[in-house]
Amino acid sequence: MADPATDDSKYLFLENDFRNSGLAQADWAAKKMVWVPSEREGFEPASIKEEKGDQVLVELSNGQKITVNKDDIQKMNPPKFSKVEDMAALTFLNEASVLHNLRERYFSSLIYTYSGLFCVVVNPYKMLPIYSEKIIEMYKGKKRHEVPPHIYSITDNAYRNMMQDREDQSILCTGESGAGKTENTKKVIQYLAVVASSHKGKKEANPQQQAGSLAYGELEKQLLQANPILEAFGNAKTIKNDNSSRFGKFIKLNFDVTGYLVGANIDTYLLEKSRCIRQAHTERAFHIFYYMVSGAKDKMRDELLLEDFSAYRFLIEGHVEIPGQEDDEMFDETLEAMEIMGFTEEERLGMLKVVSTVLQLGNIKFEKERNSEQATMPDNTAAQKVCHLQGISVTDFTRAILTPRIKVGREVVQKAQTKQQADFAVEALAKAMYERLFRWILARVNKTLDKSKRQSASFLGILDIAGFEIFEDNSFEQLCINYTNERLQQLFNHTMFILEQEEYKREGIEWNFIDFGLDLQPCIELIERPNNPPGILALLDEECWFPKATDVSFVEKLMNTHTGHVKFSKPKQHKDKLMFTVLHYAGKVDYNAANWLTKNMDPLNDNVTALLNNSSNPFIQDLWKDADRVVGLETITKMSESSVPSSTKSKKGMFRTVGQLYKESLGKLMTTLHNTQPNFVRCIIPNHEKRAGKMDSHLVLEQLRCNGVLEGIRICRQGFPNRIVFQEFRQRYEILAASAIPKGFMDGKQACCLMVKHLDLDPNLYRIGQSKMFFRTGVLAQLEEERDLKLTVVIIAFQAQARGFLGRKAFSKRQQQLSAMKVIQRNCACYLKLKNWQWWRLFTKVKPLLQVTRQEEEMGQKEEELKAAKEAAAKTETELKEITQKHTQLMEERTQLESKLQAETELYAEAEEMRVRLEAKKQELEEVLHEMEARLEEEEEHSNALQQEKKDMEHQLQMMEAHIAEEEDARQKLQLEKVAVEGKMKKMEEDLLLMEDQNNKLQKERKLLEERMADMSSNLAEEEEKSKNLTKLKAKHESMISDLEVRMKKEEKGRQDMEKAKRKVEAELADLQEQYADLQAQLADLRALLAAKEEELQATQARLEEESNQRSAAVKRVRELESLLSDLQEDLEAEGVARGKAEAARRDLGEELNALRTELEDSLDTTAAQQELRAKREQEVAMLKKAMEEEGRSNEAQIQELRQKHSQAVEELMEQLEQAKRVRAGLEKAKQALEKESADLSADLRSLGSAKQDVEHKKKKLEGQLNELHSRFNESERQRNELTERVSKMTVELDSVTSLQNEAEGKNIKLSKDVSTLSSQLHDTQELLSEETRQKLNVSGRLRQMEEDRNGLMEQLEEESEAKRAVERQMSSLNMQLSDYKKKLDEMSGMVELLEEGKKRLQRELEAAISEYEEKASAYDKLEKSRGRLQQELEDVLMDLDSQRQLVSNLEKKQKKFDQMLAEERAVSCKFAEERDRAEGEVREKETKVLSLTRALEENQDALEDAAKTVKALRVEMEDLISSKDDVGKSVHDLEKAKRGLEAIVEEMRTQLEELEDELQVAEDAKLRLEVNSQALRAQHERELQGRDELGEEKRKQLLKQVRELESELEEERKQRGQASAGKKKLEGELKDMEDQLEATSRGRDEAIKQLRKIQGQVKDLQRELEDSRAAQKEVLVSARESERRSKAMEADIHQLHEMLAAAERARKQAETERDELAEELASNNSGKALLSEEKRRMEIKISQMEEELEEEQANMENLNDRLRKSQQLVDQLGAELAAERASSQSKEASRQQLERQNRDLKAKLQEMEGQGRSKLKSSIATLEAKLREVEEQLEIESRERQANAKNLRQKEKKLKDLTIQMEDERKQAEQYKDQVEKGNVRLKQLKHQLEEAEEEAQRMAAARRKLQRELDEASEANDVVSREVSSLRSKLRRGGGGGGEAVYGSLSPRSTGCGGGGGGIIRSFGMGGSFSRRSTIKENSVELQEEDPLSPCSPAGTPPLDHRSEVYTCYPDE
């Protein structure tokens, strides 16, 4: 044993003198000491004084004598066993001795004590110095008996067992709360972090380090720092413990094969999250709350919005301090631990924000409203803090808490919450938030601890979980904790008791069973059993899904289900209906089931979770990323309100309850523990006062009984805990009995028996089992000591031998050195003697000369040696190469072996996993078996007790034994039946669960379908309303759509005719394709026939000819398809050209119509009534246009339907084509002729294309006929009635469509009702629903298309009429071609007959060829070679042909794709046409606006004329004054002359200017007021849209009223602008403040230039306007026009045109009256009328220029599509124009400066006029500037709209480019296919040429045959036989007809027998898809040819007969 340290010895080691105290031993022996029960101490020592029967008189230590029952006395151990380290060594093992031993050791500060195989720890409630690094080094690598008891010893033994046995280990620290489980877990981790650190060796010690400083690596440091984080967030102060873990954890430490720590993982169980919102008296919430509030400083405190402890409602007791602990210091340590674990600053701050949010949630207070139960939040300060910390909106959060949105049925409603509901929602949110934070921290810690790249080989798990809890009020959490401890206690029982005893029984060892009374299975089943009957958790889950279920109903159901259960009862002292009692192994526990349903479901406010999921803080989003899995308010509402059970059962399976999740996690934990070797640590709490040195005996005894410590000690004492297998025992301890085992093989058991006999062990100390040996405690330790002694002797002897060997070797080396030294000395002496002798000198000089004569010999020898060396080098080089080759081979083999080894290791790993699973299953089955055997033994004991009560013991004993035997047999049978029934029940339960899950899924899908049906029905109702409105509009406007109806009818007829012609052409094309398919099928038949004649050369030639024909046909077919493709493309291009022409014609027509309209307006009178009539007519025209658009859309819908019908017909024809392919017809002969005709057809099609182009040219000439538009207009009036009838028909069709929609809706409703009963037809129902949805969408799409495509139909009217005539011509030509094709088909039938004759001729030539082959063998060999070559080439050709067929099929697919693309292109072109129409509509609107502007200008001009009369003289002088300007007037001298004459006029104008100034000020105020109102209304409108309130409609009406008011005010502004412009023109020459006016105009020009940068499409127009703006009058007119345009645009945006038009009309009338009044006022000033008339003429000229510019703008809009392609050039032009505009602005700035100078000169002369007109002019100018700014803003808005339009056009242009690129790719692919086809034709021509050569060779052979005819006499017999066979074949072939048959041949080869060669011939098939099989049959046209005659032997001449070994093959042609 290690030497104890001086300072730590008293906490680990016993004092030796106390153990050997003789005085204590004598005192114990003299007094007969025993233990007697005591109420205060549990047991007290006493001495026996007297025994009286069953009573004993004892004397206590205080001298008191009492009498006790003899059975209550427990014996006392001798004093030498006091404070024993392992209580299993006690002589008397009873409760009193165990308690006394623990108490003595505890009072001596020895807290660790062994109890058999596990360790008992008593909490010392103080820190002991027994955990330093010195202590760790002392326990490292030491066995259990070598060191004192310690948690380090348990850990080290588990670690060593893991390393040696490669078995996973677990350390289970269990006990009550406060017993020290968490601290011991930390010590285990600390020890392993030092021992298994990867930064130093496992067994190396660093003596230089100090005792307190532990050296850890990065992973070990992080592992130790994980505990402070988890303790801060998961531990709290309770009554029993200051640092109680409020969660269970299982820490799994992973180690590699070398024992180094490579990672860790932590799993937690059952966090007590309710502690964060409420705590008991003197208890605390989780530590982190107090750490954060105390430790957060300065900036962090402000960021977290922290307050004092007393400000938080959730911290009920305020700041509860823990003795010896400072919260602020712990906060710093926690942050440091987070930093070490790798938490970022953002993560740490996010965690603390969540903690602060939990505290702030408690401060949210709700109050109840006076008149209702609804909750309100009077003060939202806390809510604002919560939302700030979480990154969500306060308004949304408040709404989600007080009025959350709940889905009821199909609708989503806002339900007001009561105060209780709101409080509960906030508390649930706080708990859920903290729980998610804790789970996130755990995942983050695991991520940090699992970063190692080394592979884990095994693990050591540490379980730290809460012990048994029995409180006054036990809830759902206590049930889960106690259930966990039941399972862990059961594991302990099975490990320590059941498995031990079963091991003894399996090994056949004599063993008396020790009964352990705590059978835990009934209690566990009471809690967890799923059914029959269901347990507590199962019933709780079931109640959670029942509607209107309550906690009372749950308890009632629990009472009804488990009334008779032995572990369940109703508490008698409690009258509460929610109380029930469970009898655990630790005692009875009364549970209160209040709120259990809510706790099990753990509901949350899903509105708030959705907000948190969308938080602006990424950390909060990550916490709530699975917010969709929570139990929301909807489920709770259904539970409380619903009365139909199925309404909530449909949701079953969507989420898991808390009980289910905990049960599942506990099951995984128990599985893991069962697969490990457990090491138990029992923690004992000595007292509840947390005082050191005090032990409550009753408390400790209760824990010892509940923990099973006493029974474990007894089993360990009586059992054999140490066991070892025979082989290992023999291998390890054979050294102790080496002589006992003889040499040779011996069984392990026999060897072990001999070894034990030799060792003279006591038989009571060991047992020999079937596979291993068992020893009592201490025996193996003794054997190990003896083995160590023996090994010491052996090692000493070995060392002695080694040292002797080394000594002898050194001695011999020294002897050799001595002899060498003697020789050297002797030679040196001889040399010294001879060196002066003359003869020696002569000898030394002559000796070298003797070698000269032998020099040549030496050279020869050297050369020979050199050659030998070279040969040796060459050999070594070759050997080296061989070795390297072998090395490479070996390396390759090694790699292969490594790969195999890797595969084997993987298989081994899989097998190992399977073994582990099987072992787990085995253990489970063994557990069940042990339980049943235990029950059986209980029954046997009961029967024995009954036998003892019988009178006749012997007789009754025999009868009971027989009865027991019978019962045993019956029990085994029943057990087997029970196992079978349980298996069936489990399967049925699993099936039932699967069915329930499926039912739930179906219910969910049904609900989704119902919701979709509701949405669809609502959408359908909306569509119906829209359709009704459309029909009403049609009915109103039927009288206005005369000529357009006629044209549409004509166009529709033309379109129908064109579609008919197109269908005919497509049908003919389909017929041609069918014929082509039939020809292909018949070609396959002919190939099958020709394949049967493979051996014949001429048959092969015919076969090649047919294949070449087929190849050419395929090529022609490809060309035909290409021609069709090109025709379709040409048609598409022609259609596009025609559409463009029609658009141009329509534009011309529109221009003419506008011209007519302008003329009509000019001709009309200018009275108000006529203007109203004109407006009405314009409205009627607009309505007419709308009706025309609707009619066009209806026509387009009909066209779409026709297209769909056409596609369906094409699909049906394709199906018929597939069927026709299987029909064989005799059209093979007509193939070539048909190909020629198809080529002719393609030529005809080309000619048709050219004719079509001619027609297009003619159509261009017809564009000049548009002048006939007026005559057509008159004709359209007559045809109006017909169009009205057509519209009525279209309305009927629309009604039918709506009826179809109603029918579809009815079907949907019916299907939704039948879903529950027709779940098997769910798929069909979904298809029907989707089909009806598509129909509805199609109907709605048709309605939209009817509106959009009217203009397109109008444009295509004339084009379609021409196309119809062209298609009719094409149809007639195609009909003629079809008749020609029929004629050619007849000719093909004749060709078939010719082919049949050719086949017969080939048979005859076959006979001749056979005779030729027999006559001449040499020629046959050549032909055989050529035949093989040709066969190969034929196979290549067939492969090429197959590839060509594949190419043809691909081309057909490409054709289909092209058709689809063509349809898409048409759709895109339609969209472009619609956009063009919209643009043209805008142009027309602008034209109408221009007309209105011209009218307004005329009115203004009249006013200007009146004003000009008054200022005529002023104008003359002004023109003389400022002659340098273009628009101002005359010079200054003239103004001086006329100044005095104009003073009177200025006075009058001053009054007018004052009035205008007041009016403009009013207009400005109104404008500002309207802007503010519009902004307020817009914000209000957005809020209403977000809230989806029902008041939206009323607010929209208010908004419309405000807009109408805005329009009226705009009209007033327009009127005032006209007045101001008149005043400005009138006073323009008089104003002295011209500088201000010019500055205003320059600012307006600059703003216009800025706007020009944004407007690309309107730059030129705006440039013209800016150039004309030099004159102030022109600029005002332009601004008026722009403002008018913008006002009209606003009217179009608001869908109230009629009301606004009426308002505009009223405003216009008012403006006219005001204008008349102003004209009357100015009538007096008539002196300058002539000058104003001239000004009026100039203005008219400018107006005409403006109209020309508008026409140019219209032309630009019409050419919009052309300008799309030139957009880039326009950008460059615009840049240049912008530069020019900048130059012009600079020039204008210079002119402005010049005008300023001139005005400064005028100031001195116009002082009197300045005083009179300054105020009025300033107001009028300010008003005009405001209006100019408004116009500029409107211009900017319009520019943005134009930019959006330009962007859309660019997107369309990009799409067009993509489509053109795709078309180019398709065209390139078609060209590649053409090239491939041409190459195939060249290849076929080459093959034809080769076949012609082979035919010539055959002809030459025929000539040679005739020459050798006379040599065939000798082979006449063989020829006769061959002729008979051929004739029989010919007759059978004729009977079989032209179809494919089954032929059986013998080989006709001359080498088919022994005379000519061996081997039978095999017939090959080269047909399409042909296949062979032996002895098989064919369904149709099968002919079997078999040999009937016996085979003749070989003739002398070598003519071979048919080989009897020939094989029979069958050819299957394609059907």
Disulfide bonds with the S-S distance in Angstrom:
Cys1955-Cys1994 2.07
